[in-house]
């Protein structure tokens, strides 16, 4: 039992779970759209194409990055404008689509250091 004067516990599990579910739903429709647009009716490799497209977690990474910044604003009370919350994920997703789903290692390291490290140090 917690004492009445104990600090309130902040938990962002519901944020992450809901955003992951939304990201997976968007990924399903994105893969379906790409299969219908970029393959022919006679192609035999549609299932392999879907599996390979599904292995790269761009939707999940962008969704998790967005929700961590949103939780930072809502739970921790950090004043963040909406463009700072959505901007990095939109940029990474656009870059991944533009480059054919090949996000460079340098950009991933930059994202991890810039956005995930401060949040993880607060949680741990």
C-alpha positions in Angstrom: 0.0 0.0 0.0 1.2 3.5 -0.8 1.1 6.2 1.8 -1.2 9.1 1.1 1.7 11.5 0.8 3.7 9.3 -1.5 4.5 10.7 -5.0 2.1 9.8 -7.8 3.3 7.0 -10.1 3.5 7.8 -13.7 3.0 5.0 -16.2 3.1 5.3 -20.0 2.3 1.7 -20.8 -1.2 2.5 -22.1 0.3 5.2 -24.3 2.8 2.9 -25.9 0.4 0.0 -26.3 -2.2 2.1 -28.0 0.3 3.7 -30.4 1.9 0.3 -31.2 -1.6 -1.1 -32.1 -2.2 1.9 -34.3 1.2 1.6 -35.9 0.7 -2.1 -36.7 -2.7 -1.3 -38.2 -1.2 1.3 -40.4 1.5 -1.0 -41.4 -1.0 -3.7 -42.4 -2.8 -1.3 -44.7 0.5 0.2 -46.1 1.8 -3.3 -47.0 -1.6 -4.2 -48.6 -1.6 -1.0 -50.6 2.0 -1.5 -51.8 1.3 -5.1 -52.8 -1.8 -4.0 -54.8 0.0 -1.1 -56.4 3.5 -2.5 -57.2 2.9 -6.1 -58.1 1.1 -7.7 -61.0 -1.7 -10.2 -60.8 0.6 -13.0 -62.2 3.4 -12.4 -59.8 4.2 -15.3 -57.5 6.2 -13.5 -54.9 3.5 -11.3 -53.3 3.7 -13.2 -49.9 7.5 -12.9 -49.8 7.2 -9.2 -50.7 4.7 -8.6 -47.8 6.9 -10.5 -45.3 10.1 -8.6 -46.3 8.2 -5.3 -46.1 6.9 -6.3 -42.7 10.3 -6.9 -41.2 11.5 -3.3 -41.4 9.8 -1.6 -38.4 9.5 2.0 -39.7 5.9 2.4 -38.5 6.7 1.0 -35.1 9.8 3.2 -34.6 8.1 6.4 -35.7 5.0 5.6 -33.6 7.2 4.8 -30.5 9.2 8.0 -31.0 6.0 10.0 -31.3 4.4 8.5 -28.2 7.5 8.9 -26.1 7.6 12.6 -26.9 3.9 12.9 -26.3 4.2 11.1 -23.0 7.1 13.4 -22.1 4.7 16.4 -22.7 1.6 14.9 -21.0 3.1 12.9 -18.1 6.3 14.8 -17.3 4.8 18.2 -18.1 7.6 19.3 -20.5 6.3 22.1 -22.8 6.7 20.7 -26.3 4.9 22.2 -29.3 3.1 19.8 -31.7 5.7 20.2 -34.5 8.5 19.0 -32.2 6.4 15.9 -31.3 5.4 15.0 -34.8 8.3 16.4 -36.8 11.0 13.8 -36.2 8.7 10.9 -36.9 7.4 12.5 -40.1 10.9 13.3 -41.3 12.2 9.7 -40.6 9.2 8.1 -42.2 9.4 10.4 -45.3 13.2 9.7 -45.5 12.6 5.9 -45.3 9.9 6.1 -48.0 12.1 8.3 -50.2 15.2 6.1 -49.9 13.3 2.9 -50.3 13.2 1.9 -46.7 16.9 2.3 -46.2 17.4 4.5 -43.1 21.1 5.1 -42.6 22.9 4.1 -39.4 24.0 7.7 -38.8 20.4 9.0 -38.7 19.3 6.1 -36.4 22.2 6.9 -34.0 21.3 10.6 -34.0 17.6 9.8 -33.3 18.5 7.4 -30.5 20.8 9.9 -28.8 18.6 12.9 -29.3 15.2 11.6 -28.4 15.3 8.2 -26.7 18.3 8.7 -24.4 16.9 11.6 -22.3 13.6 9.8 -21.9 15.2 6.5 -20.9 17.4 8.2 -18.3 14.2 9.7 -16.7 12.4 6.3 -16.6 15.3 4.3 -15.3 
